[in-house]
């Protein structure tokens, strides 16, 4: 019986690069979510709109991720992830500019949240199923564990960094940094 290696998936150069990129991008995504909630509440002071923004971001993932999985099975997962990140970068950059220039309205935030959720419905299945292509069957379980770790680490760090940035440099900085995280 072969010994277990807790970092087996990280032996694969492409997975290492992907994993580091995941931590950066997911941290930006969690920063964005925290900043978006703050933005919506700042614009409306309404718990209803806060909930509506969360629904606008989450409903497309629920509704379209099955189709996203089918597309990921039939097309290049790498290309889907790359295209999705270009679109996510663009949407986030639009929101950042709207916030920075002071012209943002609630409808901007809601539409962008919905569009981001729609893109994620296709990106998430492609990204998650891309792991096997990077590590192979032998290290797949370890790759999944590292992917999950990256998600949880980003989930802790992202909102904390967003809070610090919102307090020190302003709300728009969170969206600009998230846009950069997609690179």
Steps between C-alpha positions, in 0.01 A plus 500: 500500500633841400547771763258792498648835400295796624640727228494250212292721269746786546769290327325594175629840383180599321289410801729706727455803275124438479473458878690821576286681243190353665596638840556846352186501284272351766629750757404776257158341451433491875622860528256589223210330678566686824543832318190439289289445809638818654436690177139383475429587860675836461290579191163392640519444879260218418522142625268409211748624238783332686313170471406572139866558412594168661223328305606670177852362549398149613191414296686470167741252657205288612318536168783469249777287657356178358532649151845624603601144587376367166698767316809425712471132404485582129751784464846598617481562873806723482341720233173525693687612812709751303198648319305515825783682674522759222125563533520509882792742481298724267184497714695567818695780335175663383367490855828638636489795261132568578578502872819706465325765291200513734242423233408150618131426556333199657396367160867495393589288801206263447562447129873450547435257788265300275748498210787393726285221642415387147866489397588309819232241416718404204842569651463301823424159340778551244750607769414211730513236228824648363690359799516146359664635185765668713585218744369176346299230674782405735508838676138605441381465859796702622434764233136526609611539862741779405231667291263490797772639726559788259128579504477497880817706549373760253161497672670602826750749358288675235238668721764601757714664233189666354414650838851639541501642146150651527600674821837624382484563123133478411245262358608520136844359589342161579349480152819618328706239688248228418525594133879464523462164674351353182824560314 
